């Protein structure tokens, strides 16, 4: 088992939209943190070609009608593809799929082709359609 960090900006237009709301709030906690535009999650490799991560992201606004927490992120790999899982309101769901997954050196996984699933689109309020592009996702080893 190796120690890893998931680095992911999610979708910059979504984060910018939330932050521009008068009551908008973007928070990271329980080990997850924000560094610049990236969200960083500490974690480790898991059996079966996957990774598990600690922490959560919370997005809120519109006087309580927007209240989303993504937690317990997992990445499951299958060849050059991967799936990002998360827990939302107690339910485990597929947030995004990745294709063209690359591995090199300290980069355990990288994909420029990260796309929302139907569940992921629903969680983000239906603003983005299933298949909409998200920001690239990287998992690095921790020294």
N, C-alpha and C positions, 0 to 999 in steps of 0.2 A: 504494500500500500504506500503510495507516495502522496506527499502534501502538495496541494494545488490551489490556485486562485482563479476563479472565473472572473473575467473582465468583460463587461458588456454595457454599452450605453442605452440599451433597450431600443427606443426610437426617439431621436432627438426632437422631432416635431411634437410628439406626445408630451415629453418632459417639459419642453418650452411652453406649450399650451397650459399645462397645469400650473407652472410657475408664474404665468402671466395673469392668472385669475386673482381677483382681490383676496380671496380666502384660500388660494391654492397652496398646497403643502406637498413637498416631496421629501421623504425621510428614508433613511436606511438605518438598520439596527441589528442587534444581537450578533455582532461580528461583521455584518455587511457594512460597507462604508462607501462614501462617494469621494472620488478623486478626480477633480475637473469634471468632465462630462461622463466619465466612466463610473459604473457601479462595480464594486469589488466584493466578491464573496469568498471567504476561506473555505477550503474543503479538502477532499482526498479522492484518490482513485478508489473504485469499488470493484468487486468481482464482476466478471461478465462484460468487461470493456466499458464500464461507465464511471461516472464521477458523482459524488454527493457534496452539497454545499450548505453551509450554515447561513443564517441571517434572513432578513426580510427587507422588502421595499414597500413603502406605503405611499399611496397617492390619494389626495383628498381635495375636494373643492365643491363648488356649486351648493354651498350651504348644506353639506351632508349627502346630497344625492349622488356624488361621486366619492366612493370610498373603496379603494382597491388595495389589498395587501397580497403580495407575491412572496411565498416563503418556501423553505425546504426544496430549493432548486436541485434538479438532477439532470445529468446529460447521459443518455444511453447511446452508444455508438454501434453502428452496423456497417462495416466496410467504410465507404467514403461518405456515408450518411449518418446523421445523428438526430436525436429528438431531445428537446428541452422540456422537462416536466416541472410542474410547480404545484404547490398546494394553495388554493384560494378558498376561503371560507370553509376550511376543513375538507375540501374535496381535491384529490389529486387529479391533475389534468395535463394534457399535452398543450403546451403554450406555443411551441414553434418547432419547425423542422429545419434541418440544415443539410445542404448538399455540398459536394466539393470539399469535404473535410480534409484538411492538410495537417501533417505532423512533421515537426523538425526541431531538433535540439531541445531547448528548454520549453518550446511550445508543444504542449501535449495534444492540443486540438485547436484548429482555427477554421472558421468558415465565414466567407463573405456573403454567402447565400443563405441567410436566415429569414424564414418566412412564417407568418402567423398561421396557426391552424384555425379551424372554425371556433373551437373553444377559446383560443387566444384572442380572436377578434371579438368574441362576445364579452370576454373579461374587460377588454379595453373600451367597452361601451358601444361596440358596433360602429365606431368611427372609421375603422379600417376593415377592409374586406379580408376574408380568408385568402391566404397567399400573398398578402401585402408584405413588402420587404421591411425587415427590421435592420438594426445596425449590426455590423460584424461582431462575432462572438469569439473570444479567445480564452483558452485555459492554459496557464503557465505553471511550471514547477516552482516550488518555493524553496529557497535555500536558506 
